[in-house]
Amino acid sequence: MTMSNGLNDCSTQIRDYVARNLLFSDKGFLYGDDASFLEEGIIDSMGIIELVSFVESQFGISVADRELIPDNFDSVNKLNAYIQSKLS
């Protein structure tokens, strides 16, 4: 798998998870990949906990408390970049 395919695969999985489990939408993720999860009201504090659990189980990575910052978890693109950095 190439890096760009890995990026696309992670983004798709993130969008699907957020749409189904946090937005409860069967229409998919209707925001841009740079949309702020917090500013757009997509995810609340409980949603962040669910998202961390998803990331850890889906991608087999450990998220340290110090890594729970908006730069890592506040949009599809930011989360995707974070996951890729942990996998590389």
mmCIF file as gemmi writes it, N, C-alpha and C atoms, coordinates in Angstrom:
data_model
loop_
_atom_site.group_PDB
_atom_site.id
_atom_site.type_symbol
_atom_site.label_atom_id
_atom_site.label_alt_id
_atom_site.label_comp_id
_atom_site.label_asym_id
_atom_site.label_entity_id
_atom_site.label_seq_id
_atom_site.pdbx_PDB_ins_code
_atom_site.Cartn_x
_atom_site.Cartn_y
_atom_site.Cartn_z
_atom_site.occupancy
_atom_site.B_iso_or_equiv
_atom_site.pdbx_formal_charge
_atom_site.auth_seq_id
_atom_site.auth_asym_id
_atom_site.pdbx_PDB_model_num
ATOM 1 N N . MET Axp A 1 ? 0.842 -1.18 0 1 0 ? 1 A 1
ATOM 2 C CA . MET Axp A 1 ? 0 0 0 1 0 ? 1 A 1
ATOM 3 C C . MET Axp A 1 ? 0.888 1.244 0 1 0 ? 1 A 1
ATOM 4 N N . THR Axp A 2 ? 0.581 2.186 -0.872 1 0 ? 2 A 1
ATOM 5 C CA . THR Axp A 2 ? 1.355 3.412 -0.921 1 0 ? 2 A 1
ATOM 6 C C . THR Axp A 2 ? 0.863 4.369 0.152 1 0 ? 2 A 1
ATOM 7 N N . MET Axp A 3 ? 1.676 5.369 0.425 1 0 ? 3 A 1
ATOM 8 C CA . MET Axp A 3 ? 1.305 6.329 1.459 1 0 ? 3 A 1
ATOM 9 C C . MET Axp A 3 ? 0.004 7.04 1.098 1 0 ? 3 A 1
ATOM 10 N N . SER Axp A 4 ? -0.173 7.429 -0.18 1 0 ? 4 A 1
ATOM 11 C CA . SER Axp A 4 ? -1.403 8.14 -0.539 1 0 ? 4 A 1
ATOM 12 C C . SER Axp A 4 ? -2.62 7.234 -0.368 1 0 ? 4 A 1
ATOM 13 N N . ASN Axp A 5 ? -2.502 5.942 -0.693 1 0 ? 5 A 1
ATOM 14 C CA . ASN Axp A 5 ? -3.611 5.034 -0.454 1 0 ? 5 A 1
ATOM 15 C C . ASN Axp A 5 ? -3.89 4.914 1.033 1 0 ? 5 A 1
ATOM 16 N N . GLY Axp A 6 ? -2.856 4.866 1.842 1 0 ? 6 A 1
ATOM 17 C CA . GLY Axp A 6 ? -3.035 4.808 3.284 1 0 ? 6 A 1
ATOM 18 C C . GLY Axp A 6 ? -3.759 6.034 3.794 1 0 ? 6 A 1
ATOM 19 N N . LEU Axp A 7 ? -3.394 7.201 3.251 1 0 ? 7 A 1
ATOM 20 C CA . LEU Axp A 7 ? -4.06 8.428 3.655 1 0 ? 7 A 1
ATOM 21 C C . LEU Axp A 7 ? -5.537 8.376 3.288 1 0 ? 7 A 1
ATOM 22 N N . ASN Axp A 8 ? -5.832 7.953 2.063 1 0 ? 8 A 1
ATOM 23 C CA . ASN Axp A 8 ? -7.224 7.881 1.631 1 0 ? 8 A 1
ATOM 24 C C . ASN Axp A 8 ? -7.997 6.874 2.461 1 0 ? 8 A 1
ATOM 25 N N . ASP Axp A 9 ? -7.416 5.723 2.722 1 0 ? 9 A 1
ATOM 26 C CA . ASP Axp A 9 ? -8.099 4.698 3.495 1 0 ? 9 A 1
ATOM 27 C C . ASP Axp A 9 ? -8.435 5.207 4.895 1 0 ? 9 A 1
ATOM 28 N N . CYS Axp A 10 ? -7.496 5.875 5.547 1 0 ? 10 A 1
ATOM 29 C CA . CYS Axp A 10 ? -7.751 6.397 6.893 1 0 ? 10 A 1
ATOM 30 C C . CYS Axp A 10 ? -8.843 7.462 6.864 1 0 ? 10 A 1
ATOM 31 N N . SER Axp A 11 ? -8.776 8.373 5.913 1 0 ? 11 A 1
ATOM 32 C CA . SER Axp A 11 ? -9.778 9.435 5.829 1 0 ? 11 A 1
ATOM 33 C C . SER Axp A 11 ? -11.168 8.859 5.631 1 0 ? 11 A 1
ATOM 34 N N . THR Axp A 12 ? -11.282 7.889 4.761 1 0 ? 12 A 1
ATOM 35 C CA . THR Axp A 12 ? -12.576 7.259 4.507 1 0 ? 12 A 1
ATOM 36 C C . THR Axp A 12 ? -13.104 6.589 5.766 1 0 ? 12 A 1
ATOM 37 N N . GLN Axp A 13 ? -12.236 5.869 6.469 1 0 ? 13 A 1
ATOM 38 C CA . GLN Axp A 13 ? -12.659 5.205 7.705 1 0 ? 13 A 1
ATOM 39 C C . GLN Axp A 13 ? -13.062 6.212 8.77 1 0 ? 13 A 1
ATOM 40 N N . ILE Axp A 14 ? -12.332 7.313 8.864 1 0 ? 14 A 1
ATOM 41 C CA . ILE Axp A 14 ? -12.66 8.367 9.836 1 0 ? 14 A 1
ATOM 42 C C . ILE Axp A 14 ? -14.017 8.974 9.504 1 0 ? 14 A 1
ATOM 43 N N . ARG Axp A 15 ? -14.21 9.364 8.233 1 0 ? 15 A 1
ATOM 44 C CA . ARG Axp A 15 ? -15.489 9.963 7.825 1 0 ? 15 A 1
ATOM 45 C C . ARG Axp A 15 ? -16.65 9.007 8.094 1 0 ? 15 A 1
ATOM 46 N N . ASP Axp A 16 ? -16.483 7.741 7.721 1 0 ? 16 A 1
ATOM 47 C CA . ASP Axp A 16 ? -17.542 6.754 7.931 1 0 ? 16 A 1
ATOM 48 C C . ASP Axp A 16 ? -17.867 6.59 9.41 1 0 ? 16 A 1
ATOM 49 N N . TYR Axp A 17 ? -16.826 6.486 10.242 1 0 ? 17 A 1
ATOM 50 C CA . TYR Axp A 17 ? -17.046 6.306 11.681 1 0 ? 17 A 1
ATOM 51 C C . TYR Axp A 17 ? -17.782 7.506 12.267 1 0 ? 17 A 1
ATOM 52 N N . VAL Axp A 18 ? -17.309 8.703 11.96 1 0 ? 18 A 1
ATOM 53 C CA . VAL Axp A 18 ? -17.925 9.914 12.518 1 0 ? 18 A 1
ATOM 54 C C . VAL Axp A 18 ? -19.375 10.03 12.054 1 0 ? 18 A 1
ATOM 55 N N . ALA Axp A 19 ? -19.618 9.795 10.781 1 0 ? 19 A 1
ATOM 56 C CA . ALA Axp A 19 ? -20.985 9.911 10.263 1 0 ? 19 A 1
ATOM 57 C C . ALA Axp A 19 ? -21.924 8.924 10.948 1 0 ? 19 A 1
ATOM 58 N N . ARG Axp A 20 ? -21.515 7.681 11.05 1 0 ? 20 A 1
ATOM 59 C CA . ARG Axp A 20 ? -22.401 6.64 11.586 1 0 ? 20 A 1
ATOM 60 C C . ARG Axp A 20 ? -22.531 6.667 13.108 1 0 ? 20 A 1
ATOM 61 N N . ASN Axp A 21 ? -21.416 6.882 13.804 1 0 ? 21 A 1
ATOM 62 C CA . ASN Axp A 21 ? -21.403 6.713 15.257 1 0 ? 21 A 1
ATOM 63 C C . ASN Axp A 21 ? -21.513 7.993 16.06 1 0 ? 21 A 1
ATOM 64 N N . LEU Axp A 22 ? -21.198 9.129 15.451 1 0 ? 22 A 1
ATOM 65 C CA . LEU Axp A 22 ? -21.252 10.387 16.195 1 0 ? 22 A 1
ATOM 66 C C . LEU Axp A 22 ? -22.32 11.337 15.649 1 0 ? 22 A 1
ATOM 67 N N . LEU Axp A 23 ? -22.539 11.29 14.336 1 0 ? 23 A 1
ATOM 68 C CA . LEU Axp A 23 ? -23.595 12.112 13.739 1 0 ? 23 A 1
ATOM 69 C C . LEU Axp A 23 ? -24.878 11.31 13.52 1 0 ? 23 A 1
ATOM 70 N N . PHE Axp A 24 ? -24.793 9.999 13.659 1 0 ? 24 A 1
ATOM 71 C CA . PHE Axp A 24 ? -25.919 9.095 13.456 1 0 ? 24 A 1
ATOM 72 C C . PHE Axp A 24 ? -26.582 9.344 12.098 1 0 ? 24 A 1
ATOM 73 N N . SER Axp A 25 ? -25.732 9.456 11.077 1 0 ? 25 A 1
ATOM 74 C CA . SER Axp A 25 ? -26.2 9.755 9.728 1 0 ? 25 A 1
ATOM 75 C C . SER Axp A 25 ? -25.949 8.574 8.8 1 0 ? 25 A 1
ATOM 76 N N . ASP Axp A 26 ? -26.954 8.253 8.009 1 0 ? 26 A 1
ATOM 77 C CA . ASP Axp A 26 ? -26.75 7.229 6.991 1 0 ? 26 A 1
ATOM 78 C C . ASP Axp A 26 ? -26.457 7.877 5.639 1 0 ? 26 A 1
ATOM 79 N N . LYS Axp A 27 ? -26.344 9.2 5.63 1 0 ? 27 A 1
ATOM 80 C CA . LYS Axp A 27 ? -26.051 9.941 4.398 1 0 ? 27 A 1
ATOM 81 C C . LYS Axp A 27 ? -24.564 10.227 4.242 1 0 ? 27 A 1
ATOM 82 N N . GLY Axp A 28 ? -23.771 9.778 5.183 1 0 ? 28 A 1
ATOM 83 C CA . GLY Axp A 28 ? -22.335 10.006 5.106 1 0 ? 28 A 1
ATOM 84 C C . GLY Axp A 28 ? -21.911 11.274 5.818 1 0 ? 28 A 1
ATOM 85 N N . PHE Axp A 29 ? -20.648 11.562 5.708 1 0 ? 29 A 1
ATOM 86 C CA . PHE Axp A 29 ? -20.039 12.738 6.348 1 0 ? 29 A 1
ATOM 87 C C . PHE Axp A 29 ? -20.205 13.917 5.408 1 0 ? 29 A 1
ATOM 88 N N . LEU Axp A 30 ? -21.032 14.878 5.77 1 0 ? 30 A 1
ATOM 89 C CA . LEU Axp A 30 ? -21.403 15.971 4.873 1 0 ? 30 A 1
ATOM 90 C C . LEU Axp A 30 ? -20.598 17.245 5.092 1 0 ? 30 A 1
ATOM 91 N N . TYR Axp A 31 ? -19.415 17.114 5.641 1 0 ? 31 A 1
ATOM 92 C CA . TYR Axp A 31 ? -18.542 18.258 5.908 1 0 ? 31 A 1
ATOM 93 C C . TYR Axp A 31 ? -17.259 18.086 5.11 1 0 ? 31 A 1
ATOM 94 N N . GLY Axp A 32 ? -16.52 19.168 4.956 1 0 ? 32 A 1
ATOM 95 C CA . GLY Axp A 32 ? -15.199 19.079 4.339 1 0 ? 32 A 1
ATOM 96 C C . GLY Axp A 32 ? -14.224 18.434 5.304 1 0 ? 32 A 1
ATOM 97 N N . ASP Axp A 33 ? -13.144 17.902 4.761 1 0 ? 33 A 1
ATOM 98 C CA . ASP Axp A 33 ? -12.159 17.212 5.6 1 0 ? 33 A 1
ATOM 99 C C . ASP Axp A 33 ? -11.386 18.156 6.515 1 0 ? 33 A 1
ATOM 100 N N . ASP Axp A 34 ? -11.482 19.47 6.293 1 0 ? 34 A 1
ATOM 101 C CA . ASP Axp A 34 ? -10.836 20.435 7.178 1 0 ? 34 A 1
ATOM 102 C C . ASP Axp A 34 ? -11.808 21.034 8.194 1 0 ? 34 A 1
ATOM 103 N N . ALA Axp A 35 ? -13.068 20.646 8.143 1 0 ? 35 A 1
ATOM 104 C CA . ALA Axp A 35 ? -14.067 21.189 9.07 1 0 ? 35 A 1
ATOM 105 C C . ALA Axp A 35 ? -13.707 20.795 10.503 1 0 ? 35 A 1
ATOM 106 N N . SER Axp A 36 ? -13.74 21.775 11.392 1 0 ? 36 A 1
ATOM 107 C CA . SER Axp A 36 ? -13.43 21.537 12.802 1 0 ? 36 A 1
ATOM 108 C C . SER Axp A 36 ? -14.553 20.737 13.444 1 0 ? 36 A 1
ATOM 109 N N . PHE Axp A 37 ? -14.198 19.582 14.003 1 0 ? 37 A 1
ATOM 110 C CA . PHE Axp A 37 ? -15.181 18.758 14.701 1 0 ? 37 A 1
ATOM 111 C C . PHE Axp A 37 ? -15.843 19.543 15.836 1 0 ? 37 A 1
ATOM 112 N N . LEU Axp A 38 ? -15.056 20.323 16.566 1 0 ? 38 A 1
ATOM 113 C CA . LEU Axp A 38 ? -15.575 21.052 17.724 1 0 ? 38 A 1
ATOM 114 C C . LEU Axp A 38 ? -16.361 22.291 17.308 1 0 ? 38 A 1
ATOM 115 N N . GLU Axp A 39 ? -15.802 23.116 16.42 1 0 ? 39 A 1
ATOM 116 C CA . GLU Axp A 39 ? -16.477 24.347 16.009 1 0 ? 39 A 1
ATOM 117 C C . GLU Axp A 39 ? -17.774 24.075 15.271 1 0 ? 39 A 1
ATOM 118 N N . GLU Axp A 40 ? -17.829 23.003 14.505 1 0 ? 40 A 1
ATOM 119 C CA . GLU Axp A 40 ? -19.039 22.661 13.749 1 0 ? 40 A 1
ATOM 120 C C . GLU Axp A 40 ? -20.054 21.89 14.601 1 0 ? 40 A 1
ATOM 121 N N . GLY Axp A 41 ? -19.68 21.552 15.833 1 0 ? 41 A 1
ATOM 122 C CA . GLY Axp A 41 ? -20.577 20.808 16.695 1 0 ? 41 A 1
ATOM 123 C C . GLY Axp A 41 ? -20.727 19.345 16.282 1 0 ? 41 A 1
ATOM 124 N N . ILE Axp A 42 ? -19.749 18.843 15.548 1 0 ? 42 A 1
ATOM 125 C CA . ILE Axp A 42 ? -19.788 17.46 15.076 1 0 ? 42 A 1
ATOM 126 C C . ILE Axp A 42 ? -19.526 16.503 16.232 1 0 ? 42 A 1
ATOM 127 N N . ILE Axp A 43 ? -18.617 16.883 17.111 1 0 ? 43 A 1
ATOM 128 C CA . ILE Axp A 43 ? -18.209 16.028 18.224 1 0 ? 43 A 1
ATOM 129 C C . ILE Axp A 43 ? -18.177 16.846 19.502 1 0 ? 43 A 1
ATOM 130 N N . ASP Axp A 44 ? -18.68 16.249 20.577 1 0 ? 44 A 1
ATOM 131 C CA . ASP Axp A 44 ? -18.576 16.873 21.899 1 0 ? 44 A 1
ATOM 132 C C . ASP Axp A 44 ? -17.512 16.124 22.703 1 0 ? 44 A 1
ATOM 133 N N . SER Axp A 45 ? -17.396 16.414 23.971 1 0 ? 45 A 1
ATOM 134 C CA . SER Axp A 45 ? -16.337 15.785 24.78 1 0 ? 45 A 1
ATOM 135 C C . SER Axp A 45 ? -16.483 14.269 24.841 1 0 ? 45 A 1
ATOM 136 N N . MET Axp A 46 ? -17.697 13.762 24.911 1 0 ? 46 A 1
ATOM 137 C CA . MET Axp A 46 ? -17.898 12.311 24.904 1 0 ? 46 A 1
ATOM 138 C C . MET Axp A 46 ? -17.53 11.729 23.539 1 0 ? 46 A 1
ATOM 139 N N . GLY Axp A 47 ? -17.816 12.485 22.5 1 0 ? 47 A 1
ATOM 140 C CA . GLY Axp A 47 ? -17.468 12.044 21.152 1 0 ? 47 A 1
ATOM 141 C C . GLY Axp A 47 ? -15.965 11.902 20.963 1 0 ? 47 A 1
ATOM 142 N N . ILE Axp A 48 ? -15.204 12.785 21.603 1 0 ? 48 A 1
ATOM 143 C CA . ILE Axp A 48 ? -13.743 12.692 21.533 1 0 ? 48 A 1
ATOM 144 C C . ILE Axp A 48 ? -13.28 11.37 22.143 1 0 ? 48 A 1
ATOM 145 N N . ILE Axp A 49 ? -13.861 11.006 23.272 1 0 ? 49 A 1
ATOM 146 C CA . ILE Axp A 49 ? -13.493 9.745 23.924 1 0 ? 49 A 1
ATOM 147 C C . ILE Axp A 49 ? -13.816 8.567 23.007 1 0 ? 49 A 1
ATOM 148 N N . GLU Axp A 50 ? -14.981 8.594 22.375 1 0 ? 50 A 1
ATOM 149 C CA . GLU Axp A 50 ? -15.353 7.537 21.437 1 0 ? 50 A 1
ATOM 150 C C . GLU Axp A 50 ? -14.404 7.506 20.246 1 0 ? 50 A 1
ATOM 151 N N . LEU Axp A 51 ? -14.039 8.685 19.757 1 0 ? 51 A 1
ATOM 152 C CA . LEU Axp A 51 ? -13.138 8.78 18.608 1 0 ? 51 A 1
ATOM 153 C C . LEU Axp A 51 ? -11.758 8.219 18.938 1 0 ? 51 A 1
ATOM 154 N N . VAL Axp A 52 ? -11.257 8.523 20.133 1 0 ? 52 A 1
ATOM 155 C CA . VAL Axp A 52 ? -9.963 7.986 20.565 1 0 ? 52 A 1
ATOM 156 C C . VAL Axp A 52 ? -10.018 6.468 20.631 1 0 ? 52 A 1
ATOM 157 N N . SER Axp A 53 ? -11.089 5.943 21.19 1 0 ? 53 A 1
ATOM 158 C CA . SER Axp A 53 ? -11.252 4.497 21.278 1 0 ? 53 A 1
ATOM 159 C C . SER Axp A 53 ? -11.284 3.862 19.884 1 0 ? 53 A 1
ATOM 160 N N . PHE Axp A 54 ? -11.996 4.488 18.96 1 0 ? 54 A 1
ATOM 161 C CA . PHE Axp A 54 ? -12.038 4.018 17.572 1 0 ? 54 A 1
ATOM 162 C C . PHE Axp A 54 ? -10.644 4.009 16.95 1 0 ? 54 A 1
ATOM 163 N N . VAL Axp A 55 ? -9.916 5.101 17.103 1 0 ? 55 A 1
ATOM 164 C CA . VAL Axp A 55 ? -8.576 5.219 16.515 1 0 ? 55 A 1
ATOM 165 C C . VAL Axp A 55 ? -7.656 4.136 17.068 1 0 ? 55 A 1
ATOM 166 N N . GLU Axp A 56 ? -7.689 3.947 18.381 1 0 ? 56 A 1
ATOM 167 C CA . GLU Axp A 56 ? -6.819 2.945 18.991 1 0 ? 56 A 1
ATOM 168 C C . GLU Axp A 56 ? -7.151 1.538 18.502 1 0 ? 56 A 1
ATOM 169 N N . SER Axp A 57 ? -8.42 1.209 18.428 1 0 ? 57 A 1
ATOM 170 C CA . SER Axp A 57 ? -8.783 -0.153 18.017 1 0 ? 57 A 1
ATOM 171 C C . SER Axp A 57 ? -8.675 -0.354 16.513 1 0 ? 57 A 1
ATOM 172 N N . GLN Axp A 58 ? -9.09 0.621 15.736 1 0 ? 58 A 1
ATOM 173 C CA . GLN Axp A 58 ? -9.091 0.473 14.283 1 0 ? 58 A 1
ATOM 174 C C . GLN Axp A 58 ? -7.691 0.475 13.687 1 0 ? 58 A 1
ATOM 175 N N . PHE Axp A 59 ? -6.806 1.313 14.228 1 0 ? 59 A 1
ATOM 176 C CA . PHE Axp A 59 ? -5.482 1.49 13.633 1 0 ? 59 A 1
ATOM 177 C C . PHE Axp A 59 ? -4.359 0.891 14.474 1 0 ? 59 A 1
ATOM 178 N N . GLY Axp A 60 ? -4.714 0.313 15.626 1 0 ? 60 A 1
ATOM 179 C CA . GLY Axp A 60 ? -3.724 -0.358 16.45 1 0 ? 60 A 1
ATOM 180 C C . GLY Axp A 60 ? -2.662 0.559 17.022 1 0 ? 60 A 1
ATOM 181 N N . ILE Axp A 61 ? -3.066 1.77 17.378 1 0 ? 61 A 1
ATOM 182 C CA . ILE Axp A 61 ? -2.115 2.716 17.96 1 0 ? 61 A 1
ATOM 183 C C . ILE Axp A 61 ? -2.578 3.119 19.354 1 0 ? 61 A 1
ATOM 184 N N . SER Axp A 62 ? -1.644 3.602 20.155 1 0 ? 62 A 1
ATOM 185 C CA . SER Axp A 62 ? -1.944 4.103 21.49 1 0 ? 62 A 1
ATOM 186 C C . SER Axp A 62 ? -1.945 5.625 21.445 1 0 ? 62 A 1
ATOM 187 N N . VAL Axp A 63 ? -2.962 6.233 22.022 1 0 ? 63 A 1
ATOM 188 C CA . VAL Axp A 63 ? -3.059 7.686 22.081 1 0 ? 63 A 1
ATOM 189 C C . VAL Axp A 63 ? -2.727 8.124 23.497 1 0 ? 63 A 1
ATOM 190 N N . ALA Axp A 64 ? -1.65 8.877 23.633 1 0 ? 64 A 1
ATOM 191 C CA . ALA Axp A 64 ? -1.253 9.394 24.944 1 0 ? 64 A 1
ATOM 192 C C . ALA Axp A 64 ? -2.095 10.624 25.286 1 0 ? 64 A 1
ATOM 193 N N . ASP Axp A 65 ? -2.313 10.844 26.572 1 0 ? 65 A 1
ATOM 194 C CA . ASP Axp A 65 ? -3.1 12.002 27.012 1 0 ? 65 A 1
ATOM 195 C C . ASP Axp A 65 ? -2.573 13.304 26.408 1 0 ? 65 A 1
ATOM 196 N N . ARG Axp A 66 ? -1.267 13.445 26.343 1 0 ? 66 A 1
ATOM 197 C CA . ARG Axp A 66 ? -0.668 14.688 25.822 1 0 ? 66 A 1
ATOM 198 C C . ARG Axp A 66 ? -0.926 14.87 24.329 1 0 ? 66 A 1
ATOM 199 N N . GLU Axp A 67 ? -1.368 13.809 23.658 1 0 ? 67 A 1
ATOM 200 C CA . GLU Axp A 67 ? -1.648 13.889 22.219 1 0 ? 67 A 1
ATOM 201 C C . GLU Axp A 67 ? -3.109 14.263 21.928 1 0 ? 67 A 1
ATOM 202 N N . LEU Axp A 68 ? -3.923 14.365 22.98 1 0 ? 68 A 1
ATOM 203 C CA . LEU Axp A 68 ? -5.33 14.728 22.816 1 0 ? 68 A 1
ATOM 204 C C . LEU Axp A 68 ? -5.474 16.243 22.704 1 0 ? 68 A 1
ATOM 205 N N . ILE Axp A 69 ? -5.059 16.759 21.566 1 0 ? 69 A 1
ATOM 206 C CA . ILE Axp A 69 ? -5.095 18.194 21.307 1 0 ? 69 A 1
ATOM 207 C C . ILE Axp A 69 ? -5.796 18.434 19.966 1 0 ? 69 A 1
ATOM 208 N N . PRO Axp A 70 ? -6.353 19.629 19.779 1 0 ? 70 A 1
ATOM 209 C CA . PRO Axp A 70 ? -7.033 19.918 18.521 1 0 ? 70 A 1
ATOM 210 C C . PRO Axp A 70 ? -6.156 19.709 17.275 1 0 ? 70 A 1
ATOM 211 N N . ASP Axp A 71 ? -4.856 19.942 17.392 1 0 ? 71 A 1
ATOM 212 C CA . ASP Axp A 71 ? -3.979 19.736 16.238 1 0 ? 71 A 1
ATOM 213 C C . ASP Axp A 71 ? -4.003 18.29 15.747 1 0 ? 71 A 1
ATOM 214 N N . ASN Axp A 72 ? -4.398 17.359 16.601 1 0 ? 72 A 1
ATOM 215 C CA . ASN Axp A 72 ? -4.435 15.944 16.23 1 0 ? 72 A 1
ATOM 216 C C . ASN Axp A 72 ? -5.852 15.42 15.972 1 0 ? 72 A 1
ATOM 217 N N . PHE Axp A 73 ? -6.851 15.973 16.632 1 0 ? 73 A 1
ATOM 218 C CA . PHE Axp A 73 ? -8.178 15.352 16.63 1 0 ? 73 A 1
ATOM 219 C C . PHE Axp A 73 ? -9.33 16.253 16.193 1 0 ? 73 A 1
ATOM 220 N N . ASP Axp A 74 ? -9.068 17.401 15.588 1 0 ? 74 A 1
ATOM 221 C CA . ASP Axp A 74 ? -10.168 18.34 15.342 1 0 ? 74 A 1
ATOM 222 C C . ASP Axp A 74 ? -10.675 18.391 13.902 1 0 ? 74 A 1
ATOM 223 N N . SER Axp A 75 ? -10.255 17.497 13.046 1 0 ? 75 A 1
ATOM 224 C CA . SER Axp A 75 ? -10.823 17.403 11.7 1 0 ? 75 A 1
ATOM 225 C C . SER Axp A 75 ? -10.394 16.075 11.097 1 0 ? 75 A 1
ATOM 226 N N . VAL Axp A 76 ? -11.022 15.711 10.01 1 0 ? 76 A 1
ATOM 227 C CA . VAL Axp A 76 ? -10.629 14.48 9.323 1 0 ? 76 A 1
ATOM 228 C C . VAL Axp A 76 ? -9.165 14.572 8.91 1 0 ? 76 A 1
ATOM 229 N N . ASN Axp A 77 ? -8.77 15.702 8.317 1 0 ? 77 A 1
ATOM 230 C CA . ASN Axp A 77 ? -7.384 15.833 7.852 1 0 ? 77 A 1
ATOM 231 C C . ASN Axp A 77 ? -6.377 15.817 8.994 1 0 ? 77 A 1
ATOM 232 N N . LYS Axp A 78 ? -6.684 16.487 10.09 1 0 ? 78 A 1
ATOM 233 C CA . LYS Axp A 78 ? -5.77 16.507 11.236 1 0 ? 78 A 1
ATOM 234 C C . LYS Axp A 78 ? -5.642 15.119 11.854 1 0 ? 78 A 1
ATOM 235 N N . LEU Axp A 79 ? -6.758 14.435 11.994 1 0 ? 79 A 1
ATOM 236 C CA . LEU Axp A 79 ? -6.729 13.094 12.567 1 0 ? 79 A 1
ATOM 237 C C . LEU Axp A 79 ? -6.008 12.123 11.639 1 0 ? 79 A 1
ATOM 238 N N . ASN Axp A 80 ? -6.244 12.263 10.361 1 0 ? 80 A 1
ATOM 239 C CA . ASN Axp A 80 ? -5.573 11.424 9.381 1 0 ? 80 A 1
ATOM 240 C C . ASN Axp A 80 ? -4.058 11.619 9.45 1 0 ? 80 A 1
ATOM 241 N N . ALA Axp A 81 ? -3.606 12.863 9.52 1 0 ? 81 A 1
ATOM 242 C CA . ALA Axp A 81 ? -2.164 13.155 9.608 1 0 ? 81 A 1
ATOM 243 C C . ALA Axp A 81 ? -1.585 12.577 10.899 1 0 ? 81 A 1
ATOM 244 N N . TYR Axp A 82 ? -2.328 12.699 11.991 1 0 ? 82 A 1
ATOM 245 C CA . TYR Axp A 82 ? -1.888 12.149 13.279 1 0 ? 82 A 1
ATOM 246 C C . TYR Axp A 82 ? -1.725 10.625 13.178 1 0 ? 82 A 1
ATOM 247 N N . ILE Axp A 83 ? -2.732 9.964 12.638 1 0 ? 83 A 1
ATOM 248 C CA . ILE Axp A 83 ? -2.677 8.504 12.502 1 0 ? 83 A 1
ATOM 249 C C . ILE Axp A 83 ? -1.496 8.096 11.631 1 0 ? 83 A 1
ATOM 250 N N . GLN Axp A 84 ? -1.311 8.78 10.523 1 0 ? 84 A 1
ATOM 251 C CA . GLN Axp A 84 ? -0.191 8.447 9.633 1 0 ? 84 A 1
ATOM 252 C C . GLN Axp A 84 ? 1.16 8.628 10.34 1 0 ? 84 A 1
ATOM 253 N N . SER Axp A 85 ? 1.269 9.676 11.168 1 0 ? 85 A 1
ATOM 254 C CA . SER Axp A 85 ? 2.538 9.894 11.882 1 0 ? 85 A 1
ATOM 255 C C . SER Axp A 85 ? 2.777 8.788 12.901 1 0 ? 85 A 1
ATOM 256 N N . LYS Axp A 86 ? 1.722 8.276 13.51 1 0 ? 86 A 1
ATOM 257 C CA . LYS Axp A 86 ? 1.863 7.193 14.485 1 0 ? 86 A 1
ATOM 258 C C . LYS Axp A 86 ? 2.176 5.854 13.795 1 0 ? 86 A 1
ATOM 259 N N . LEU Axp A 87 ? 1.692 5.674 12.582 1 0 ? 87 A 1
ATOM 260 C CA . LEU Axp A 87 ? 1.919 4.423 11.86 1 0 ? 87 A 1
ATOM 261 C C . LEU Axp A 87 ? 3.273 4.359 11.175 1 0 ? 87 A 1
ATOM 262 N N . SER Axp A 88 ? 3.891 5.518 10.95 1 0 ? 88 A 1
ATOM 263 C CA . SER Axp A 88 ? 5.168 5.519 10.232 1 0 ? 88 A 1
ATOM 264 C C . SER Axp A 88 ? 6.364 5.381 11.149 1 0 ? 88 A 1
